[in-house]
Amino acid sequence: MKKLVLAVAFIGMGSFAMAQQTTTTPQDREAKRAEFQQKRAQMKKEHLDQMQKDLNLNASQVAQIKTLHEKRKAEMKAEFDKNKEARQAKMDEMKAKRAQMDSDMKKILTPDQYDKWQADRKAKMEQRKVAMKERGMKDRKMMKKPMTTAAPEAN
């Protein structure tokens, strides 16, 4: 019983702390967005500079690669926008299924069981968020490795 009370207390404090961290203003979001875009532009430039150095590209090739990247980005944005409605419909469908599951569980479980089930579900969701964040950090570190070219094999 003590463990249950402690677990609920820790979950409550953790969610309270998370709520404090996630309170942002529109100005904060705009500042973060601008900072992200600036970092992304810097990373693109560094990547292109590294390609130029590694592959010994001339100015014409660099310009062609820039054009190719811009074209690819425009195509991807168009594809993303085209599929936006389908994604939204799928998300709405999933929300409806989740709400149905929630109401069915509420009918089956006692109020105490239902509250515990909700707390467990929220705790697992937080664990998944943390794991995804950690995995994302690892992936970003992997992306920062410089591009290397394979040496031609000697016959």
PASEBA-1860 file (N, C-alpha, C; in nm, 3 decimals):
! residues 155
1> MKKLVLAV> 0.082/-0.118/0.000/0.000/0.000/0.000/0.087/0.125/0.000 ~ 0.197/0.121/0.080/0.287/0.235/0.084/0.350/0.260/-0.052 ~ 0.385/0.151/-0.120/0.447/0.164/-0.252/0.349/0.228/-0.350 ~ 0.224/0.190/-0.342/0.122/0.245/-0.430/0.107/0.395/-0.406 ~ 0.101/0.434/-0.280/0.088/0.576/-0.245/0.210/0.653/-0.294 ~ 0.330/0.597/-0.273/0.452/0.663/-0.319/0.455/0.674/-0.471 ~ 0.414/0.568/-0.539/0.413/0.570/-0.685/0.318/0.677/-0.737 ~ 0.200/0.686/-0.680/0.104/0.787/-0.722/0.158/0.927/-0.693
9> AFIGMGSF> 0.225/0.943/-0.578/0.283/1.073/-0.543/0.391/1.113/-0.643 ~ 0.479/1.019/-0.677/0.584/1.049/-0.772/0.527/1.081/-0.910 ~ 0.429/1.007/-0.953/0.366/1.033/-1.083/0.302/1.171/-1.082 ~ 0.235/1.203/-0.972/0.172/1.335/-0.961/0.274/1.447/-0.966 ~ 0.384/1.432/-0.892/0.488/1.535/-0.893/0.554/1.544/-1.029 ~ 0.577/1.430/-1.092/0.639/1.430/-1.224/0.552/1.498/-1.328 ~ 0.424/1.470/-1.324/0.334/1.533/-1.421/0.321/1.681/-1.394 ~ 0.325/1.721/-1.265/0.320/1.862/-1.231/0.445/1.933/-1.282
17> AMAQQTTT> 0.560/1.870/-1.265/0.685/1.929/-1.315/0.684/1.939/-1.466 ~ 0.632/1.837/-1.533/0.625/1.842/-1.679/0.530/1.952/-1.725 ~ 0.420/1.971/-1.654/0.326/2.075/-1.690/0.391/2.212/-1.677 ~ 0.476/2.230/-1.577/0.544/2.357/-1.559/0.641/2.383/-1.674 ~ 0.706/2.281/-1.722/0.804/2.297/-1.829/0.737/2.322/-1.964 ~ 0.621/2.267/-1.987/0.559/2.276/-2.118/0.477/2.402/-2.138 ~ 0.464/2.488/-2.037/0.389/2.610/-2.051/0.475/2.709/-2.129 ~ 0.437/2.734/-2.254/0.512/2.827/-2.338/0.416/2.927/-2.399
25> TPQDREAK> 0.471/3.041/-2.430/0.392/3.145/-2.492/0.413/3.139/-2.643 ~ 0.326/3.202/-2.719/0.347/3.205/-2.864/0.480/3.269/-2.904 ~ 0.525/3.366/-2.825/0.654/3.429/-2.856/0.769/3.330/-2.837 ~ 0.757/3.246/-2.732/0.859/3.143/-2.710/0.864/3.045/-2.826 ~ 0.747/3.005/-2.872/0.741/2.910/-2.985/0.800/2.972/-3.111 ~ 0.769/3.100/-3.136/0.824/3.166/-3.254/0.976/3.178/-3.244 ~ 1.025/3.210/-3.124/1.169/3.221/-3.104/1.237/3.086/-3.125 ~ 1.176/2.980/-3.071/1.232/2.846/-3.089/1.230/2.805/-3.237
33> RAEFQQKR> 1.121/2.838/-3.305/1.110/2.806/-3.447/1.218/2.878/-3.527 ~ 1.237/3.007/-3.498/1.339/3.083/-3.569/1.478/3.027/-3.541 ~ 1.504/2.992/-3.415/1.633/2.934/-3.379/1.654/2.801/-3.450 ~ 1.549/2.718/-3.454/1.558/2.589/-3.522/1.588/2.608/-3.671 ~ 1.518/2.702/-3.735/1.540/2.726/-3.878/1.681/2.776/-3.904 ~ 1.732/2.860/-3.813/1.868/2.910/-3.829/1.969/2.797/-3.814 ~ 1.949/2.710/-3.715/2.039/2.596/-3.697/2.033/2.503/-3.817 ~ 1.912/2.481/-3.867/1.896/2.392/-3.983/1.968/2.447/-4.106
41> AQMKKEHL> 1.955/2.578/-4.129/2.025/2.640/-4.242/2.176/2.627/-4.226 ~ 2.224/2.646/-4.103/2.367/2.632/-4.076/2.412/2.488/-4.101 ~ 2.331/2.390/-4.057/2.367/2.250/-4.079/2.370/2.217/-4.228 ~ 2.274/2.270/-4.304/2.272/2.247/-4.449/2.398/2.303/-4.514 ~ 2.436/2.423/-4.472/2.556/2.485/-4.527/2.679/2.402/-4.493 ~ 2.690/2.360/-4.367/2.804/2.279/-4.326/2.808/2.147/-4.402 ~ 2.691/2.087/-4.423/2.685/1.960/-4.497/2.732/1.981/-4.641 ~ 2.686/2.087/-4.703/2.726/2.115/-4.841/2.876/2.145/-4.848
49> DQMQKDLN> 2.928/2.222/-4.752/3.071/2.250/-4.747/3.152/2.121/-4.731 ~ 3.101/2.031/-4.646/3.171/1.904/-4.624/3.169/1.820/-4.751 ~ 3.054/1.818/-4.820/3.046/1.744/-4.947/3.145/1.802/-5.048 ~ 3.151/1.936/-5.054/3.240/2.001/-5.148/3.385/1.962/-5.119 ~ 3.419/1.958/-4.992/3.555/1.922/-4.952/3.583/1.774/-4.978 ~ 3.492/1.686/-4.935/3.513/1.542/-4.948/3.513/1.494/-5.093 ~ 3.424/1.552/-5.172/3.409/1.505/-5.311/3.483/1.593/-5.411 ~ 3.548/1.698/-5.361/3.622/1.790/-5.448/3.531/1.847/-5.557
57> LNASQVAQ> 3.420/1.905/-5.515/3.322/1.959/-5.609/3.363/2.098/-5.657 ~ 3.328/2.129/-5.782/3.352/2.265/-5.829/3.227/2.350/-5.801 ~ 3.234/2.480/-5.829/3.126/2.573/-5.796/2.997/2.537/-5.872 ~ 3.010/2.492/-5.995/2.894/2.453/-6.074/2.822/2.334/-6.012 ~ 2.898/2.237/-5.968/2.839/2.118/-5.906/2.769/2.155/-5.774 ~ 2.830/2.245/-5.699/2.769/2.289/-5.573/2.636/2.357/-5.601 ~ 2.632/2.442/-5.701/2.508/2.512/-5.738/2.402/2.412/-5.782 ~ 2.441/2.312/-5.861/2.347/2.211/-5.907/2.292/2.129/-5.789
65> IKTLHEKR> 2.377/2.098/-5.694/2.333/2.022/-5.577/2.237/2.105/-5.494 ~ 2.266/2.234/-5.477/2.175/2.323/-5.404/2.038/2.324/-5.472 ~ 2.037/2.337/-5.604/1.912/2.338/-5.679/1.838/2.206/-5.662 ~ 1.910/2.096/-5.669/1.851/1.964/-5.652/1.788/1.951/-5.512 ~ 1.858/1.997/-5.409/1.806/1.990/-5.272/1.679/2.074/-5.257 ~ 1.679/2.194/-5.316/1.561/2.281/-5.308/1.442/2.218/-5.381 ~ 1.469/2.157/-5.497/1.363/2.090/-5.573/1.305/1.974/-5.492 ~ 1.392/1.894/-5.432/1.349/1.780/-5.351/1.268/1.826/-5.230
73> KAEMKAEF> 1.311/1.936/-5.168/1.239/1.989/-5.053/1.099/2.034/-5.094 ~ 1.087/2.100/-5.209/0.956/2.145/-5.257/0.866/2.026/-5.288 ~ 0.922/1.921/-5.348/0.844/1.800/-5.377/0.794/1.734/-5.248 ~ 0.880/1.727/-5.149/0.842/1.664/-5.023/0.733/1.746/-4.953 ~ 0.744/1.879/-4.958/0.642/1.964/-4.896/0.508/1.945/-4.967 ~ 0.510/1.939/-5.099/0.387/1.918/-5.175/0.324/1.783/-5.139 ~ 0.406/1.680/-5.127/0.356/1.546/-5.090/0.298/1.548/-4.949 ~ 0.366/1.617/-4.859/0.319/1.629/-4.721/0.183/1.698/-4.717
81> DKNKEARQ> 0.171/1.809/-4.788/0.045/1.883/-4.791/-0.067/1.801/-4.854 ~ -0.033/1.723/-4.956/-0.132/1.640/-5.024/-0.191/1.535/-4.930 ~ -0.109/1.480/-4.844/-0.153/1.373/-4.754/-0.204/1.424/-4.620 ~ -0.209/1.554/-4.603/-0.247/1.611/-4.474/-0.388/1.570/-4.431 ~ -0.483/1.576/-4.523/-0.622/1.541/-4.490/-0.635/1.395/-4.451 ~ -0.565/1.308/-4.521/-0.571/1.165/-4.489/-0.512/1.138/-4.351 ~ -0.403/1.206/-4.318/-0.343/1.190/-4.186/-0.438/1.239/-4.077 ~ -0.502/1.353/-4.103/-0.594/1.408/-4.004/-0.713/1.314/-3.982
89> AKMDEMKA> -0.765/1.257/-4.091/-0.877/1.163/-4.079/-0.835/1.041/-3.999 ~ -0.713/0.991/-4.023/-0.662/0.875/-3.949/-0.647/0.908/-3.801 ~ -0.597/1.028/-3.771/-0.582/1.069/-3.631/-0.719/1.080/-3.562 ~ -0.817/1.136/-3.632/-0.952/1.146/-3.575/-1.011/1.008/-3.548 ~ -0.987/0.916/-3.640/-1.034/0.779/-3.623/-0.969/0.714/-3.501 ~ -0.840/0.736/-3.485/-0.769/0.678/-3.370/-0.819/0.740/-3.239 ~ -0.846/0.869/-3.239/-0.898/0.934/-3.118/-1.035/0.878/-3.081 ~ -1.118/0.854/-3.182/-1.250/0.797/-3.156/-1.238/0.656/-3.097
97> KRAQMDSD> -1.147/0.576/-3.152/-1.126/0.441/-3.099/-1.073/0.446/-2.956 ~ -0.983/0.541/-2.929/-0.930/0.555/-2.793/-1.039/0.596/-2.696 ~ -1.128/0.687/-2.739/-1.239/0.730/-2.653/-1.335/0.614/-2.627 ~ -1.360/0.532/-2.730/-1.448/0.416/-2.714/-1.387/0.316/-2.616 ~ -1.257/0.294/-2.629/-1.186/0.203/-2.538/-1.197/0.256/-2.395 ~ -1.178/0.385/-2.379/-1.185/0.447/-2.248/-1.324/0.430/-2.185 ~ -1.427/0.454/-2.264/-1.563/0.440/-2.210/-1.596/0.294/-2.178 ~ -1.548/0.201/-2.261/-1.569/0.059/-2.233/-1.498/0.017/-2.105
105> MKKILTPD> -1.375/0.065/-2.085/-1.301/0.032/-1.964/-1.369/0.092/-1.842 ~ -1.425/0.209/-1.857/-1.494/0.274/-1.746/-1.616/0.192/-1.703 ~ -1.682/0.128/-1.799/-1.798/0.044/-1.768/-1.756/-0.085/-1.697 ~ -1.640/-0.138/-1.734/-1.595/-0.266/-1.681/-1.532/-0.252/-1.543 ~ -1.447/-0.151/-1.525/-1.369/-0.137/-1.402/-1.444/-0.059/-1.294 ~ -1.404/-0.082/-1.171/-1.456/0.000/-1.061/-1.387/0.136/-1.070 ~ -1.440/0.238/-1.003/-1.375/0.370/-1.008/-1.228/0.368/-0.965 ~ -1.196/0.293/-0.861/-1.056/0.284/-0.816/-0.969/0.215/-0.921
113> QYDKWQAD> -1.019/0.105/-0.977/-0.944/0.034/-1.081/-0.925/0.123/-1.203 ~ -1.029/0.195/-1.238/-1.022/0.284/-1.355/-0.917/0.393/-1.333 ~ -0.915/0.452/-1.214/-0.816/0.556/-1.184/-0.674/0.500/-1.191 ~ -0.656/0.379/-1.137/-0.524/0.316/-1.141/-0.485/0.286/-1.286 ~ -0.579/0.238/-1.365/-0.553/0.208/-1.506/-0.511/0.335/-1.580 ~ -0.581/0.445/-1.552/-0.548/0.574/-1.615/-0.406/0.617/-1.575 ~ -0.373/0.605/-1.446/-0.240/0.646/-1.398/-0.131/0.560/-1.463 ~ -0.155/0.429/-1.471/-0.058/0.340/-1.535/-0.038/0.377/-1.682
121> RKAKMEQR> -0.148/0.406/-1.748/-0.142/0.442/-1.890/-0.062/0.571/-1.910 ~ -0.085/0.669/-1.825/-0.011/0.796/-1.835/0.137/0.775/-1.805 ~ 0.168/0.692/-1.706/0.308/0.665/-1.673/0.379/0.598/-1.790 ~ 0.313/0.503/-1.852/0.374/0.435/-1.968/0.394/0.532/-2.084 ~ 0.300/0.624/-2.102/0.313/0.722/-2.208/0.434/0.813/-2.183 ~ 0.454/0.851/-2.058/0.570/0.934/-2.023/0.700/0.858/-2.048 ~ 0.700/0.729/-2.015/0.819/0.648/-2.039/0.850/0.642/-2.189 ~ 0.746/0.627/-2.270/0.766/0.623/-2.415/0.820/0.756/-2.466
129> KVAMKERG> 0.768/0.867/-2.413/0.817/0.999/-2.454/0.965/1.015/-2.423 ~ 1.003/0.974/-2.302/1.144/0.983/-2.262/1.230/0.895/-2.352 ~ 1.185/0.774/-2.378/1.262/0.682/-2.463/1.276/0.738/-2.603 ~ 1.169/0.796/-2.656/1.176/0.854/-2.791/1.271/0.973/-2.794 ~ 1.268/1.054/-2.689/1.356/1.170/-2.681/1.501/1.125/-2.676 ~ 1.529/1.023/-2.595/1.665/0.970/-2.586/1.710/0.911/-2.719 ~ 1.621/0.836/-2.783/1.655/0.776/-2.912/1.679/0.885/-3.015 ~ 1.601/0.991/-3.010/1.619/1.102/-3.103/1.753/1.169/-3.085
137> MKDRKMMK> 1.797/1.184/-2.960/1.928/1.243/-2.934/2.038/1.156/-2.991 ~ 2.026/1.026/-2.975/2.126/0.936/-3.029/2.130/0.945/-3.180 ~ 2.012/0.952/-3.243/2.006/0.961/-3.389/2.071/1.089/-3.437 ~ 2.048/1.201/-3.367/2.107/1.328/-3.410/2.258/1.324/-3.397 ~ 2.309/1.260/-3.292/2.453/1.250/-3.277/2.512/1.170/-3.391 ~ 2.440/1.067/-3.433/2.488/0.985/-3.543/2.491/1.064/-3.673 ~ 2.396/1.156/-3.690/2.388/1.233/-3.813/2.503/1.332/-3.825 ~ 2.563/1.374/-3.715/2.667/1.476/-3.718/2.802/1.423/-3.764
145> KPMTTAAP> 2.814/1.294/-3.785/2.939/1.240/-3.832/2.966/1.293/-3.972 ~ 3.090/1.331/-4.002/3.120/1.383/-4.135/3.110/1.275/-4.241 ~ 3.072/1.317/-4.358/3.059/1.224/-4.469/3.198/1.183/-4.515 ~ 3.218/1.055/-4.534/3.346/1.007/-4.582/3.327/0.936/-4.714 ~ 3.426/0.945/-4.796/3.417/0.876/-4.924/3.503/0.751/-4.916 ~ 3.457/0.648/-4.982/3.528/0.522/-4.983/3.650/0.533/-5.073 ~ 3.762/0.482/-5.028/3.883/0.483/-5.108/3.870/0.379/-5.218 ~ 3.916/0.409/-5.339/3.907/0.309/-5.445/3.994/0.190/-5.412
153> EAN> 3.941/0.074/-5.442/4.014/-0.050/-5.412/4.130/-0.067/-5.507 ~ 4.241/-0.112/-5.454/4.359/-0.138/-5.535/4.353/-0.281/-5.588 ~ 4.375/-0.296/-5.716/4.372/-0.430/-5.778/4.507/-0.491/-5.784
END
